[in-house]
């Protein structure tokens, strides 16, 4: 089992980067590499461990600053929703299960 810490919608609008200075590319590039790393484990398991019953639980969240205490209720709600996903065995779309396995609790 793999538990994500939340996925935020990121990206650049069409044409937004056309006026970027070189240092403005750092944040979007870092975001691309870090976001991809969290989903990479799913692809690795799918490719090399085809019979493994692997489950990744992940939710979409908003971007929250590390020092933004006003978002504690939202963080609590995200945790509650992730817990419900686990109890209902609702895995992330990219999660891997061997063919023919029955979903638990269904």
Biopython code that builds the backbone (N, CA, C, O; Angstrom):
import numpy as np
from Bio.PDB.StructureBuilder import StructureBuilder

atoms = [
    (1, "UNK", "N", (0.846, -1.176, 0.000)),
    (1, "UNK", "CA", (0.000, 0.000, 0.000)),
    (1, "UNK", "C", (0.885, 1.229, 0.000)),
    (1, "UNK", "O", (1.951, 1.256, 0.614)),
    (2, "UNK", "N", (0.419, 2.231, -0.697)),
    (2, "UNK", "CA", (1.134, 3.490, -0.773)),
    (2, "UNK", "C", (0.136, 4.616, -0.528)),
    (2, "UNK", "O", (-0.934, 4.651, -1.136)),
    (3, "UNK", "N", (0.494, 5.534, 0.365)),
    (3, "UNK", "CA", (-0.397, 6.636, 0.710)),
    (3, "UNK", "C", (0.226, 7.951, 0.266)),
    (3, "UNK", "O", (1.328, 8.298, 0.693)),
    (4, "UNK", "N", (-0.479, 8.681, -0.591)),
    (4, "UNK", "CA", (-0.002, 9.970, -1.056)),
    (4, "UNK", "C", (-0.308, 11.068, -0.041)),
    (4, "UNK", "O", (-1.142, 10.897, 0.848)),
    (5, "UNK", "N", (0.368, 12.174, -0.186)),
    (5, "UNK", "CA", (0.147, 13.316, 0.701)),
    (5, "UNK", "C", (-0.698, 14.392, 0.044)),
    (5, "UNK", "O", (-0.829, 15.494, 0.576)),
    (6, "UNK", "N", (-1.266, 14.082, -1.098)),
    (6, "UNK", "CA", (-2.118, 15.032, -1.812)),
    (6, "UNK", "C", (-1.462, 15.496, -3.095)),
    (6, "UNK", "O", (-0.246, 15.677, -3.160)),
    (7, "UNK", "N", (-2.272, 15.683, -4.101)),
    (7, "UNK", "CA", (-1.793, 16.118, -5.419)),
    (7, "UNK", "C", (-2.491, 17.424, -5.757)),
    (7, "UNK", "O", (-3.718, 17.510, -5.705)),
    (8, "UNK", "N", (-1.718, 18.435, -6.103)),
    (8, "UNK", "CA", (-2.300, 19.721, -6.482)),
    (8, "UNK", "C", (-2.309, 19.854, -7.992)),
    (8, "UNK", "O", (-1.426, 19.346, -8.683)),
    (9, "UNK", "N", (-3.312, 20.538, -8.486)),
    (9, "UNK", "CA", (-3.375, 20.837, -9.912)),
    (9, "UNK", "C", (-2.340, 21.921, -10.204)),
    (9, "UNK", "O", (-2.409, 23.016, -9.646)),
    (10, "UNK", "N", (-1.397, 21.620, -11.064)),
    (10, "UNK", "CA", (-0.371, 22.586, -11.415)),
    (10, "UNK", "C", (-0.272, 22.678, -12.926)),
    (10, "UNK", "O", (-0.838, 21.862, -13.654)),
    (11, "UNK", "N", (0.432, 23.652, -13.367)),
    (11, "UNK", "CA", (0.651, 23.802, -14.788)),
    (11, "UNK", "C", (0.679, 25.267, -15.188)),
    (11, "UNK", "O", (0.339, 26.155, -14.407)),
    (12, "UNK", "N", (1.079, 25.485, -16.383)),
    (12, "UNK", "CA", (1.151, 26.835, -16.924)),
    (12, "UNK", "C", (0.048, 27.013, -17.955)),
    (12, "UNK", "O", (-0.289, 26.091, -18.698)),
    (13, "UNK", "N", (-0.496, 28.198, -17.984)),
    (13, "UNK", "CA", (-1.485, 28.518, -19.017)),
    (13, "UNK", "C", (-0.775, 28.717, -20.351)),
    (13, "UNK", "O", (0.404, 29.069, -20.384)),
    (14, "UNK", "N", (-1.480, 28.494, -21.437)),
    (14, "UNK", "CA", (-0.924, 28.640, -22.768)),
    (14, "UNK", "C", (-0.333, 30.035, -22.932)),
    (14, "UNK", "O", (-1.027, 31.028, -22.716)),
    (15, "UNK", "N", (0.921, 30.119, -23.306)),
    (15, "UNK", "CA", (1.600, 31.388, -23.532)),
    (15, "UNK", "C", (2.196, 32.017, -22.278)),
    (15, "UNK", "O", (2.924, 33.004, -22.380)),
    (16, "UNK", "N", (1.909, 31.474, -21.108)),
    (16, "UNK", "CA", (2.389, 32.075, -19.865)),
    (16, "UNK", "C", (3.915, 32.097, -19.791)),
    (16, "UNK", "O", (4.491, 33.054, -19.275)),
    (17, "UNK", "N", (4.561, 31.078, -20.290)),
    (17, "UNK", "CA", (6.015, 30.981, -20.171)),
    (17, "UNK", "C", (6.765, 31.766, -21.241)),
    (17, "UNK", "O", (7.991, 31.856, -21.184)),
    (18, "UNK", "N", (6.068, 32.328, -22.203)),
    (18, "UNK", "CA", (6.761, 33.011, -23.303)),
    (18, "UNK", "C", (7.582, 34.203, -22.824)),
    (18, "UNK", "O", (8.557, 34.571, -23.479)),
    (19, "UNK", "N", (7.222, 34.809, -21.714)),
    (19, "UNK", "CA", (7.979, 35.947, -21.202)),
    (19, "UNK", "C", (8.850, 35.618, -20.005)),
    (19, "UNK", "O", (9.344, 36.524, -19.335)),
    (20, "UNK", "N", (9.047, 34.332, -19.722)),
    (20, "UNK", "CA", (9.836, 33.920, -18.559)),
    (20, "UNK", "C", (11.300, 34.289, -18.713)),
    (20, "UNK", "O", (11.873, 34.186, -19.797)),
    (21, "UNK", "N", (11.891, 34.720, -17.611)),
    (21, "UNK", "CA", (13.339, 34.834, -17.518)),
    (21, "UNK", "C", (13.856, 33.448, -17.151)),
    (21, "UNK", "O", (13.094, 32.633, -16.629)),
    (22, "UNK", "N", (15.142, 33.155, -17.410)),
    (22, "UNK", "CA", (15.640, 31.793, -17.135)),
    (22, "UNK", "C", (15.349, 31.303, -15.716)),
    (22, "UNK", "O", (14.997, 30.135, -15.548)),
    (23, "UNK", "N", (15.481, 32.140, -14.694)),
    (23, "UNK", "CA", (15.266, 31.700, -13.314)),
    (23, "UNK", "C", (13.796, 31.397, -13.010)),
    (23, "UNK", "O", (13.494, 30.716, -12.030)),
    (24, "UNK", "N", (12.890, 31.895, -13.841)),
    (24, "UNK", "CA", (11.470, 31.615, -13.616)),
    (24, "UNK", "C", (11.077, 30.196, -14.038)),
    (24, "UNK", "O", (9.974, 29.744, -13.733)),
    (25, "UNK", "N", (11.954, 29.510, -14.723)),
    (25, "UNK", "CA", (11.685, 28.130, -15.119)),
    (25, "UNK", "C", (11.952, 27.145, -13.984)),
    (25, "UNK", "O", (11.511, 25.999, -14.059)),
    (26, "UNK", "N", (12.662, 27.560, -12.935)),
    (26, "UNK", "CA", (13.051, 26.642, -11.857)),
    (26, "UNK", "C", (11.829, 26.018, -11.194)),
    (26, "UNK", "O", (11.768, 24.798, -11.042)),
    (27, "UNK", "N", (10.867, 26.824, -10.802)),
    (27, "UNK", "CA", (9.700, 26.297, -10.090)),
    (27, "UNK", "C", (8.883, 25.319, -10.935)),
    (27, "UNK", "O", (8.573, 24.227, -10.457)),
    (28, "UNK", "N", (8.522, 25.670, -12.177)),
    (28, "UNK", "CA", (7.757, 24.691, -12.970)),
    (28, "UNK", "C", (8.520, 23.403, -13.252)),
    (28, "UNK", "O", (7.926, 22.325, -13.274)),
    (29, "UNK", "N", (9.836, 23.503, -13.469)),
    (29, "UNK", "CA", (10.625, 22.298, -13.723)),
    (29, "UNK", "C", (10.717, 21.420, -12.485)),
    (29, "UNK", "O", (10.563, 20.202, -12.573)),
    (30, "UNK", "N", (10.967, 22.035, -11.324)),
    (30, "UNK", "CA", (11.039, 21.261, -10.082)),
    (30, "UNK", "C", (9.698, 20.586, -9.804)),
    (30, "UNK", "O", (9.652, 19.426, -9.396)),
    (31, "UNK", "N", (8.616, 21.316, -10.027)),
    (31, "UNK", "CA", (7.286, 20.749, -9.812)),
    (31, "UNK", "C", (7.062, 19.543, -10.714)),
    (31, "UNK", "O", (6.503, 18.538, -10.277)),
    (32, "UNK", "N", (7.489, 19.632, -11.954)),
    (32, "UNK", "CA", (7.325, 18.512, -12.894)),
    (32, "UNK", "C", (8.082, 17.281, -12.422)),
    (32, "UNK", "O", (7.552, 16.171, -12.458)),
    (33, "UNK", "N", (9.318, 17.476, -11.980)),
    (33, "UNK", "CA", (10.118, 16.334, -11.540)),
    (33, "UNK", "C", (9.584, 15.732, -10.242)),
    (33, "UNK", "O", (9.533, 14.509, -10.112)),
    (34, "UNK", "N", (9.189, 16.555, -9.292)),
    (34, "UNK", "CA", (8.712, 16.044, -8.008)),
    (34, "UNK", "C", (7.350, 15.381, -8.144)),
    (34, "UNK", "O", (7.108, 14.341, -7.531)),
    (35, "UNK", "N", (6.466, 15.958, -8.930)),
    (35, "UNK", "CA", (5.150, 15.373, -9.130)),
    (35, "UNK", "C", (5.278, 14.024, -9.824)),
    (35, "UNK", "O", (4.611, 13.063, -9.442)),
    (36, "UNK", "N", (6.117, 13.949, -10.823)),
    (36, "UNK", "CA", (6.289, 12.708, -11.549)),
    (36, "UNK", "C", (6.867, 11.617, -10.666)),
    (36, "UNK", "O", (6.529, 10.445, -10.836)),
    (37, "UNK", "N", (7.731, 11.976, -9.728)),
    (37, "UNK", "CA", (8.353, 10.974, -8.860)),
    (37, "UNK", "C", (7.309, 10.242, -8.018)),
    (37, "UNK", "O", (7.446, 9.046, -7.763)),
    (38, "UNK", "N", (6.273, 10.949, -7.589)),
    (38, "UNK", "CA", (5.265, 10.300, -6.758)),
    (38, "UNK", "C", (4.454, 9.280, -7.546)),
    (38, "UNK", "O", (3.990, 8.296, -6.970)),
    (39, "UNK", "N", (4.275, 9.484, -8.822)),
    (39, "UNK", "CA", (3.535, 8.532, -9.650)),
    (39, "UNK", "C", (4.455, 7.492, -10.299)),
    (39, "UNK", "O", (3.984, 6.487, -10.832)),
    (40, "UNK", "N", (5.761, 7.738, -10.250)),
    (40, "UNK", "CA", (6.709, 6.821, -10.879)),
    (40, "UNK", "C", (6.667, 5.438, -10.243)),
    (40, "UNK", "O", (6.806, 4.433, -10.941)),
    (41, "UNK", "N", (6.477, 5.373, -8.929)),
    (41, "UNK", "CA", (6.446, 4.064, -8.274)),
    (41, "UNK", "C", (5.331, 3.190, -8.836)),
    (41, "UNK", "O", (5.486, 1.973, -8.936)),
    (42, "UNK", "N", (4.211, 3.805, -9.202)),
    (42, "UNK", "CA", (3.101, 3.037, -9.767)),
    (42, "UNK", "C", (3.519, 2.430, -11.100)),
    (42, "UNK", "O", (3.244, 1.262, -11.375)),
    (43, "UNK", "N", (4.183, 3.229, -11.921)),
    (43, "UNK", "CA", (4.627, 2.715, -13.221)),
    (43, "UNK", "C", (5.670, 1.613, -13.063)),
    (43, "UNK", "O", (5.660, 0.639, -13.816)),
    (44, "UNK", "N", (6.574, 1.758, -12.086)),
    (44, "UNK", "CA", (7.606, 0.743, -11.864)),
    (44, "UNK", "C", (6.968, -0.577, -11.441)),
    (44, "UNK", "O", (7.332, -1.637, -11.951)),
    (45, "UNK", "N", (6.025, -0.514, -10.514)),
    (45, "UNK", "CA", (5.354, -1.736, -10.062)),
    (45, "UNK", "C", (4.600, -2.381, -11.220)),
    (45, "UNK", "O", (4.652, -3.598, -11.400)),
    (46, "UNK", "N", (3.901, -1.565, -12.003)),
    (46, "UNK", "CA", (3.127, -2.090, -13.134)),
    (46, "UNK", "C", (4.041, -2.800, -14.134)),
    (46, "UNK", "O", (3.669, -3.828, -14.700)),
    (47, "UNK", "N", (5.231, -2.251, -14.348)),
    (47, "UNK", "CA", (6.155, -2.794, -15.347)),
    (47, "UNK", "C", (6.896, -4.041, -14.855)),
    (47, "UNK", "O", (7.010, -5.025, -15.586)),
    (48, "UNK", "N", (7.401, -3.998, -13.613)),
    (48, "UNK", "CA", (8.307, -5.048, -13.153)),
    (48, "UNK", "C", (7.698, -6.060, -12.183)),
    (48, "UNK", "O", (8.265, -7.134, -11.983)),
    (49, "UNK", "N", (6.563, -5.740, -11.582)),
    (49, "UNK", "CA", (5.954, -6.634, -10.602)),
    (49, "UNK", "C", (4.483, -6.852, -10.960)),
    (49, "UNK", "O", (3.583, -6.455, -10.219)),
    (50, "UNK", "N", (4.260, -7.481, -12.095)),
    (50, "UNK", "CA", (2.915, -7.569, -12.666)),
    (50, "UNK", "C", (1.923, -8.321, -11.790)),
    (50, "UNK", "O", (0.723, -8.073, -11.901)),
    (51, "UNK", "N", (2.364, -9.224, -10.930)),
    (51, "UNK", "CA", (1.441, -9.979, -10.096)),
    (51, "UNK", "C", (1.191, -9.360, -8.730)),
    (51, "UNK", "O", (0.424, -9.910, -7.940)),
    (52, "UNK", "N", (1.818, -8.231, -8.436)),
    (52, "UNK", "CA", (1.706, -7.634, -7.115)),
    (52, "UNK", "C", (0.376, -6.900, -6.938)),
    (52, "UNK", "O", (-0.070, -6.173, -7.826)),
    (53, "UNK", "N", (-0.237, -7.101, -5.796)),
    (53, "UNK", "CA", (-1.460, -6.381, -5.445)),
    (53, "UNK", "C", (-1.023, -5.067, -4.800)),
    (53, "UNK", "O", (-0.871, -4.985, -3.581)),
    (54, "UNK", "N", (-0.825, -4.053, -5.617)),
    (54, "UNK", "CA", (-0.308, -2.750, -5.185)),
    (54, "UNK", "C", (-1.450, -1.746, -5.192)),
    (54, "UNK", "O", (-2.194, -1.653, -6.168)),
    (55, "UNK", "N", (-1.587, -1.006, -4.122)),
    (55, "UNK", "CA", (-2.664, -0.017, -4.022)),
    (55, "UNK", "C", (-2.101, 1.322, -3.597)),
    (55, "UNK", "O", (-1.420, 1.425, -2.578)),
    (56, "UNK", "N", (-2.389, 2.345, -4.383)),
    (56, "UNK", "CA", (-1.966, 3.707, -4.054)),
    (56, "UNK", "C", (-3.216, 4.529, -3.785)),
    (56, "UNK", "O", (-4.142, 4.568, -4.594)),
    (57, "UNK", "N", (-3.220, 5.176, -2.645)),
    (57, "UNK", "CA", (-4.326, 6.041, -2.266)),
    (57, "UNK", "C", (-3.826, 7.484, -2.319)),
    (57, "UNK", "O", (-2.819, 7.825, -1.698)),
    (58, "UNK", "N", (-4.535, 8.317, -3.058)),
    (58, "UNK", "CA", (-4.118, 9.702, -3.282)),
    (58, "UNK", "C", (-5.360, 10.552, -3.488)),
    (58, "UNK", "O", (-6.343, 10.090, -4.068)),
    (59, "UNK", "N", (-5.322, 11.793, -3.017)),
    (59, "UNK", "CA", (-6.424, 12.726, -3.246)),
    (59, "UNK", "C", (-5.887, 14.007, -3.850)),
    (59, "UNK", "O", (-4.711, 14.337, -3.697)),
    (60, "UNK", "N", (-6.750, 14.715, -4.530)),
    (60, "UNK", "CA", (-6.402, 16.028, -5.056)),
    (60, "UNK", "C", (-6.644, 17.063, -3.974)),
    (60, "UNK", "O", (-7.665, 17.028, -3.288)),
    (61, "UNK", "N", (-5.708, 17.981, -3.821)),
    (61, "UNK", "CA", (-5.798, 19.011, -2.801)),
    (61, "UNK", "C", (-5.514, 20.373, -3.417)),
    (61, "UNK", "O", (-5.113, 20.479, -4.576)),
    (62, "UNK", "N", (-5.727, 21.400, -2.627)),
    (62, "UNK", "CA", (-5.307, 22.735, -3.028)),
    (62, "UNK", "C", (-3.875, 22.946, -2.556)),
    (62, "UNK", "O", (-3.401, 22.223, -1.681)),
    (63, "UNK", "N", (-3.196, 23.907, -3.113)),
    (63, "UNK", "CA", (-1.843, 24.232, -2.670)),
    (63, "UNK", "C", (-1.938, 25.012, -1.359)),
    (63, "UNK", "O", (-2.617, 26.036, -1.290)),
    (64, "UNK", "N", (-1.258, 24.527, -0.323)),
    (64, "UNK", "CA", (-1.313, 25.145, 1.004)),
    (64, "UNK", "C", (0.107, 25.420, 1.472)),
    (64, "UNK", "O", (0.954, 24.527, 1.462)),
    (65, "UNK", "N", (0.364, 26.650, 1.880)),
    (65, "UNK", "CA", (1.673, 27.012, 2.414)),
    (65, "UNK", "C", (1.953, 26.289, 3.724)),
    (65, "UNK", "O", (1.034, 26.022, 4.499)),
    (66, "UNK", "N", (3.215, 25.975, 3.970)),
    (66, "UNK", "CA", (3.578, 25.234, 5.175)),
    (66, "UNK", "C", (3.241, 25.976, 6.461)),
    (66, "UNK", "O", (3.041, 25.347, 7.500)),
    (67, "UNK", "N", (3.175, 27.305, 6.408)),
    (67, "UNK", "CA", (2.907, 28.082, 7.618)),
    (67, "UNK", "C", (1.481, 28.636, 7.666)),
    (67, "UNK", "O", (1.192, 29.514, 8.480)),
    (68, "UNK", "N", (0.596, 28.145, 6.817)),
    (68, "UNK", "CA", (-0.779, 28.656, 6.751)),
    (68, "UNK", "C", (-1.687, 27.878, 7.702)),
    (68, "UNK", "O", (-2.339, 26.914, 7.303)),
    (69, "UNK", "N", (-1.721, 28.311, 8.974)),
    (69, "UNK", "CA", (-2.511, 27.603, 9.978)),
    (69, "UNK", "C", (-4.013, 27.745, 9.742)),
    (69, "UNK", "O", (-4.797, 26.978, 10.301)),
    (70, "UNK", "N", (-4.422, 28.705, 8.930)),
    (70, "UNK", "CA", (-5.851, 28.859, 8.648)),
    (70, "UNK", "C", (-6.400, 27.689, 7.835)),
    (70, "UNK", "O", (-7.616, 27.522, 7.736)),
    (71, "UNK", "N", (-5.519, 26.883, 7.254)),
    (71, "UNK", "CA", (-5.929, 25.746, 6.422)),
    (71, "UNK", "C", (-5.998, 24.428, 7.193)),
    (71, "UNK", "O", (-6.216, 23.377, 6.590)),
    (72, "UNK", "N", (-5.815, 24.467, 8.514)),
    (72, "UNK", "CA", (-5.873, 23.232, 9.296)),
    (72, "UNK", "C", (-7.211, 22.514, 9.124)),
    (72, "UNK", "O", (-7.213, 21.291, 8.982)),
    (73, "UNK", "N", (-8.356, 23.219, 9.129)),
    (73, "UNK", "CA", (-9.617, 22.498, 8.880)),
    (73, "UNK", "C", (-9.649, 21.814, 7.501)),
    (73, "UNK", "O", (-10.182, 20.711, 7.375)),
    (74, "UNK", "N", (-9.091, 22.450, 6.484)),
    (74, "UNK", "CA", (-9.046, 21.831, 5.153)),
    (74, "UNK", "C", (-8.149, 20.600, 5.166)),
    (74, "UNK", "O", (-8.485, 19.585, 4.556)),
    (75, "UNK", "N", (-7.012, 20.678, 5.856)),
    (75, "UNK", "CA", (-6.114, 19.530, 5.949)),
    (75, "UNK", "C", (-6.794, 18.368, 6.675)),
    (75, "UNK", "O", (-6.641, 17.208, 6.290)),
    (76, "UNK", "N", (-7.535, 18.688, 7.714)),
    (76, "UNK", "CA", (-8.273, 17.660, 8.442)),
    (76, "UNK", "C", (-9.293, 16.992, 7.528)),
    (76, "UNK", "O", (-9.457, 15.772, 7.563)),
    (77, "UNK", "N", (-9.971, 17.778, 6.718)),
    (77, "UNK", "CA", (-10.959, 17.231, 5.778)),
    (77, "UNK", "C", (-10.286, 16.357, 4.729)),
    (77, "UNK", "O", (-10.815, 15.302, 4.378)),
    (78, "UNK", "N", (-9.128, 16.774, 4.221)),
    (78, "UNK", "CA", (-8.406, 15.940, 3.257)),
    (78, "UNK", "C", (-8.038, 14.603, 3.890)),
    (78, "UNK", "O", (-8.161, 13.559, 3.248)),
    (79, "UNK", "N", (-7.585, 14.625, 5.151)),
    (79, "UNK", "CA", (-7.247, 13.384, 5.847)),
    (79, "UNK", "C", (-8.460, 12.481, 6.020)),
    (79, "UNK", "O", (-8.361, 11.265, 5.861)),
    (80, "UNK", "N", (-9.609, 13.079, 6.349)),
    (80, "UNK", "CA", (-10.843, 12.300, 6.496)),
    (80, "UNK", "C", (-11.219, 11.649, 5.174)),
    (80, "UNK", "O", (-11.581, 10.473, 5.135)),
    (81, "UNK", "N", (-11.131, 12.425, 4.078)),
    (81, "UNK", "CA", (-11.478, 11.892, 2.755)),
    (81, "UNK", "C", (-10.531, 10.773, 2.339)),
    (81, "UNK", "O", (-10.967, 9.774, 1.766)),
    (82, "UNK", "N", (-9.240, 10.930, 2.622)),
    (82, "UNK", "CA", (-8.280, 9.885, 2.277)),
    (82, "UNK", "C", (-8.571, 8.624, 3.081)),
    (82, "UNK", "O", (-8.500, 7.516, 2.551)),
    (83, "UNK", "N", (-8.899, 8.791, 4.362)),
    (83, "UNK", "CA", (-9.269, 7.638, 5.185)),
    (83, "UNK", "C", (-10.488, 6.917, 4.643)),
    (83, "UNK", "O", (-10.529, 5.687, 4.637)),
    (84, "UNK", "N", (-11.482, 7.669, 4.186)),
    (84, "UNK", "CA", (-12.675, 7.050, 3.596)),
    (84, "UNK", "C", (-12.325, 6.287, 2.322)),
    (84, "UNK", "O", (-12.878, 5.219, 2.060)),
    (85, "UNK", "N", (-11.406, 6.839, 1.531)),
    (85, "UNK", "CA", (-10.984, 6.138, 0.318)),
    (85, "UNK", "C", (-10.356, 4.795, 0.660)),
    (85, "UNK", "O", (-10.601, 3.797, -0.017)),
    (86, "UNK", "N", (-9.543, 4.774, 1.717)),
    (86, "UNK", "CA", (-8.896, 3.527, 2.127)),
    (86, "UNK", "C", (-9.949, 2.526, 2.576)),
    (86, "UNK", "O", (-9.907, 1.361, 2.180)),
    (87, "UNK", "N", (-10.890, 2.969, 3.397)),
    (87, "UNK", "CA", (-11.935, 2.062, 3.893)),
    (87, "UNK", "C", (-12.788, 1.499, 2.761)),
    (87, "UNK", "O", (-13.232, 0.353, 2.827)),
    (88, "UNK", "N", (-13.021, 2.305, 1.720)),
    (88, "UNK", "CA", (-13.826, 1.849, 0.577)),
    (88, "UNK", "C", (-12.965, 1.203, -0.506)),
    (88, "UNK", "O", (-13.483, 0.754, -1.528)),
    (89, "UNK", "N", (-11.646, 1.154, -0.282)),
    (89, "UNK", "CA", (-10.702, 0.573, -1.235)),
    (89, "UNK", "C", (-10.757, 1.288, -2.586)),
    (89, "UNK", "O", (-10.707, 0.650, -3.637)),
    (90, "UNK", "N", (-10.859, 2.602, -2.545)),
    (90, "UNK", "CA", (-10.872, 3.415, -3.761)),
    (90, "UNK", "C", (-9.457, 3.905, -4.028)),
    (90, "UNK", "O", (-9.016, 4.901, -3.455)),
    (91, "UNK", "N", (-8.757, 3.207, -4.893)),
    (91, "UNK", "CA", (-7.370, 3.533, -5.190)),
    (91, "UNK", "C", (-7.284, 4.646, -6.227)),
    (91, "UNK", "O", (-8.248, 4.948, -6.930)),
    (92, "UNK", "N", (-6.104, 5.241, -6.297)),
    (92, "UNK", "CA", (-5.819, 6.248, -7.302)),
    (92, "UNK", "C", (-5.958, 5.620, -8.687)),
    (92, "UNK", "O", (-5.729, 4.420, -8.841)),
    (93, "UNK", "N", (-6.320, 6.393, -9.678)),
    (93, "UNK", "CA", (-6.538, 5.870, -11.031)),
    (93, "UNK", "C", (-5.344, 5.097, -11.571)),
    (93, "UNK", "O", (-5.516, 4.159, -12.351)),
    (94, "UNK", "N", (-4.147, 5.475, -11.171)),
    (94, "UNK", "CA", (-2.951, 4.829, -11.698)),
    (94, "UNK", "C", (-2.522, 3.622, -10.881)),
    (94, "UNK", "O", (-1.530, 2.975, -11.216)),
    (95, "UNK", "N", (-3.252, 3.304, -9.813)),
    (95, "UNK", "CA", (-2.851, 2.193, -8.952)),
    (95, "UNK", "C", (-2.915, 0.880, -9.712)),
    (95, "UNK", "O", (-3.659, 0.741, -10.682)),
    (96, "UNK", "N", (-2.140, -0.057, -9.265)),
    (96, "UNK", "CA", (-1.990, -1.330, -9.961)),
    (96, "UNK", "C", (-2.626, -2.444, -9.148)),
    (96, "UNK", "O", (-2.425, -2.530, -7.936)),
    (97, "UNK", "N", (-3.385, -3.288, -9.806)),
    (97, "UNK", "CA", (-3.907, -4.524, -9.226)),
    (97, "UNK", "C", (-3.743, -5.619, -10.254)),
    (97, "UNK", "O", (-3.928, -5.384, -11.448)),
    (98, "UNK", "N", (-3.404, -6.789, -9.816)),
    (98, "UNK", "CA", (-3.340, -7.886, -10.791)),
    (98, "UNK", "C", (-4.728, -8.179, -11.348)),
    (98, "UNK", "O", (-5.731, -8.022, -10.653)),
    (99, "UNK", "N", (-4.775, -8.599, -12.585)),
    (99, "UNK", "CA", (-6.052, -8.913, -13.229)),
    (99, "UNK", "C", (-6.747, -10.040, -12.496)),
    (99, "UNK", "O", (-6.109, -10.994, -12.049)),
    (100, "UNK", "N", (-8.044, -9.925, -12.378)),
    (100, "UNK", "CA", (-8.830, -10.982, -11.778)),
    (100, "UNK", "C", (-9.002, -10.870, -10.276)),
    (100, "UNK", "O", (-9.771, -11.639, -9.699)),
    (101, "UNK", "N", (-8.320, -9.946, -9.617)),
    (101, "UNK", "CA", (-8.481, -9.800, -8.174)),
    (101, "UNK", "C", (-9.784, -9.078, -7.879)),
    (101, "UNK", "O", (-10.187, -8.185, -8.624)),
    (102, "UNK", "N", (-10.426, -9.453, -6.819)),
    (102, "UNK", "CA", (-11.675, -8.821, -6.403)),
    (102, "UNK", "C", (-11.348, -7.683, -5.456)),
    (102, "UNK", "O", (-10.498, -7.819, -4.576)),
    (103, "UNK", "N", (-12.022, -6.568, -5.640)),
    (103, "UNK", "CA", (-11.825, -5.418, -4.740)),
    (103, "UNK", "C", (-12.396, -5.749, -3.375)),
    (103, "UNK", "O", (-13.495, -6.293, -3.266)),
    (104, "UNK", "N", (-11.656, -5.424, -2.348)),
    (104, "UNK", "CA", (-12.123, -5.693, -0.994)),
    (104, "UNK", "C", (-13.319, -4.811, -0.664)),
    (104, "UNK", "O", (-13.372, -3.648, -1.065)),
    (105, "UNK", "N", (-14.268, -5.363, 0.063)),
    (105, "UNK", "CA", (-15.418, -4.584, 0.507)),
    (105, "UNK", "C", (-16.457, -4.341, -0.567)),
    (105, "UNK", "O", (-17.387, -3.568, -0.341)),
    (106, "UNK", "N", (-16.341, -4.957, -1.705)),
    (106, "UNK", "CA", (-17.308, -4.749, -2.790)),
    (106, "UNK", "C", (-18.194, -5.939, -2.938)),
    (106, "UNK", "O", (-19.073, -5.951, -3.799)),
]
sb = StructureBuilder()
sb.init_structure("model")
sb.init_model(0)
sb.init_chain("A")
sb.init_seg("    ")
for serial, (resi, resn, name, xyz) in enumerate(atoms, 1):
    if name == "N":
        sb.init_residue(resn, " ", resi, " ")
    sb.init_atom(name, np.array(xyz, "f"), 0.0, 1.0, " ", f" {name:<3s}", serial, name[0])
structure = sb.get_structure()
